[in-house]
Amino acid sequence: MAATGTAASTEKGRRIVGAERQTLAKDLVKRYTSGESIRALAASTGRSYGFVHRVLTESGVQLRQRGGARRRKKQQ
């Protein structure tokens, strides 16, 4: 596998701490607030859902509610 700028930060199981974690957190916050889901972020970074969720909550992000748009009952 060729080494890229993000490959080192997304090695599976490797701890991400310090400045590297802050940089990753800023990127995740920006992408999440622009509409990407936690699952999509987890898949693109190679990290778990729980890791991404934890990083977002540690960063103070207000998480969106689960699920899609709710259907309304028809007015009669």
Secondary structure, 3 states (H helix, E strand, C coil): CCCCCCCHHHCCCCCCCHHHHHHHHHHHHHHHHCCCCHHHHHHHHCCCHHHHHHHHHHCCCCCCCCCCCCCCCCCC
